[in-house]
């Protein structure tokens, strides 16, 4: 968001310089070229308005780079256009060579800026893996290793469905959620969970340690307070429980 704000301020400042020069009739600009910018100029506010409205009315994740990515390309085009216009008219106030050097210097800084972040990211990848389920946290998971070598004789629930499937090729149900995705709407997951308990007499609960899901899913302490849990195995990054139909008092 800070980069977008800085880029926007830069565009506004450069645009004001062009407008100032045009109003003084210092140089004749080909205004027909500005008509080509209309699709871009319309896309940015329309898309941002659509994005804000969607996030406000729909259960979506907060606005981040994934949602803002479509805006970055037109912003770059606008910056290139504005810089080109500045270069065309700036010789009125400055020497052509000075303007060219300043623009090239700015472009070099713009290209060098991401290098530091890229080097830091590459070091992280080399140390912790490529990220996601291919990071060392998951590849070296003791609980995943147990699931690869042992079969649970019954229905299983887990708070990391995707990780278990990707790393073990085994399919488990998602552990009961408190609310629907990114909303405060309660779910009927516990009802379905208890239906499986009544039908089969027991289920397995595979719980990985972590924090991201604490406000989203029920944790093992909740199940311990409501059901009879028999600990099957405990590892450094989680545990597997056998949940009985009998409830605890």
N, C-alpha and C positions, 0 to 999 in steps of 0.2 A: 504494500500500500504506500509506503514511503517513496519507493522508486516511481510509482505512478504519479504521486503528488508532485515530485520534483520534475518529472518529465512534463507534466501539465503546466507547471509554472514556467518552465523554460519555453514551451511552445507559446504560452500567452505573451511572454516578454518579447520573443522574436516577432510574433505577429504584430504586436504594437509598434515595433520599429518599422515594419513594412507599411502599416497603415499610415504612420506619421510621414513617411517618405512619399507615399502616394498622394496624400492630401496636400503636400507642398508642391506637387507636380514637378518634383525634382527629376523624375525619370518616368518614362512611359512604360508601364507594364502591360503585358499581354493578358488582359483580364479573362480571356476565353479559357485559359488554362485552369482558372479557379473553379470553373464548372465541373471539371473532372474530379474535384475533391468532395463534391456534395455527397456521393454514396458513403464515403468514409466518415465525413462529418455527421451524417445522419445515423450511421450504424452505431457509433460509439454511445451516444446518449440513449438511443432506443434500446440497445442491448443492455446497458446498465440499468435502465428503468425496468426492463423485463426481468433482469436478474434479481434486483431488489424486491420486486413484487413477488416473484416466485419463491424466494427464500422466506418472505414474510407470510405467505399464505400456504406454503407447502412444507412438509416435514423433510427438510434437506439439511445437509451439513452447512456450517457457516461459510460465508464467502471466502475463498482462498484462491491461490494461483490456478487451480484447476478450472474454476469458473471464470476467472479473469483472463485466461490465456487468449481467447479470441480477440481481446481488445489490444493486446500487445503489438500484433502485426500492423494494424492500421495506424497505431501511434508511431511506430518506426517510419512508416511511409510519410506521415505528416511531418515528422522531424526532418527527414531527408528533403522533402519539398521546401520547408521553411528555410533550412540551411542554404539550399540552392538559391532561393529568392534573396536571402541576405547577401549571399556572395555576389549576386547580380547587381544589387543596388548599393552595396556598402562602399564601393570605390568613391562615392560622392563624399564620404566623410573620411575614409581611410585609403591608404594605398592598396592596390590590388594584391601585391605581394604579401603585405602584412595580414590581409584578410585570409588569403590562402594558407599562410603559415598557421594562423590562429585556428582555422577550421581543421587543418590536418592534425594539429596538436590536440584539439578536442576529440577528434576521431580516435587518435591513438590512445588517449586516456579512456575513452569509452570501451575500446576493445581490451585494454589491459585490466580494467577493473574486475572482470569476472575471473581472472586468472587465479587470484588468491583463494577465492571460494572453490574453484575447481580443484586446486591442489589439496585443499583441506578435505574436500569430498573424496578424492582419490585415496588419500591416506586412510580415511574412515573405511572405505570399501576394502582396502587391502588388509585392514586390521579386523573388521567385523563382518566381512562378506558383502555381497551385492545388495543386501537390504531385503526387507520383506521376509518371506519364509525361507530365503536363502542366506540369511544372516547366521552368524555363529550361534546366536541365541537359540535358533530353531534346529539347525543342523546338528548341534551337539546336545540337544535336549535329551535328558535322561528318561523323561516320561515318554517321549516319542520313540526312543530306543526300546523301551519296554513294550509299547504297543506293536512295534514291528515284529517282536519275537514271541508275543503272547496273544492268544485269542480270548476275548471275553464271551462266555457262553450266555448271551442274552442281549437285550436291547441296551444300547449305550447312548448317553447324552454327554455333550462336552461344551465348554465355553469357547472352544477354538475349533469350530467345525472345518473351516477352510484349511488351517494348518495341518490338522490330522489327515485330511484327505490328500493334500499335496505331498506330504512326507511319508505317509504309510499306505496310501491308496485304499483306505478303509473309510466307510461311510457311517457316521453317527448323527444322531439328531442334535439340534442345537439346544443347549440347556435353557430352561425357562427364562423368559425376559420379563422385566418389570413393566416396561413401556414399549410401545412401538418405536421404530427407528426415528431418532431425533424428534420425538414428540412426548407429550405427557398423557397420551392415550393408553390406558391399561390394556393388557393382553389377556387372553384366556389360556396362556401357555401352561400355567399350573394345573388347570383343569385337565388338559390333555395329558400332562405328566402323570397325574393321579389316575387317569383312565388306563394308562399303560401299566401302572402299578397294580391296579385291581385285576387287569387282564392276565398279567404274567406273574404277579406275586413279588417281583423284584425287578430293578433295573440297575444299570451301572452308571455312575456319574464320574466323568473324567474332568477334573478341574485343574487348569494351569494357573500358576501364580501370575499376578499382574494387577494393574490399576485401571486401565482404560475402560474396562467393562463393569466396574464396581457400581456405577450409577445406572447401568443399562441392564445388567443381568443379576439374578440372585446369586449370592456367593455360598460357599460351603457352610458357613456359620448359620445361614438361614435354614439350609436343609437339615443341619444337625439339630436345630431347635424344633423342627416340625416332623421329621421322620427318624426312623431307626437306621443309622448308618454304620456299616461295617467297613473298616478301612482295609482295602485289598492290598495296596502298595503305596508307599510314599517315596517320592524322589525329590531331588533338590529344587526342581521347578514346578512341582505340583503333586497331586495325589489322585488315586482312583478309589471310589467308594462303591459299595454294594448297598443300594437303598432298598429297605424292606417295606412291605405294605404297612406293618405295624407302626403307629405314631408314638412318639415319646411324650410322657406326661410333663 
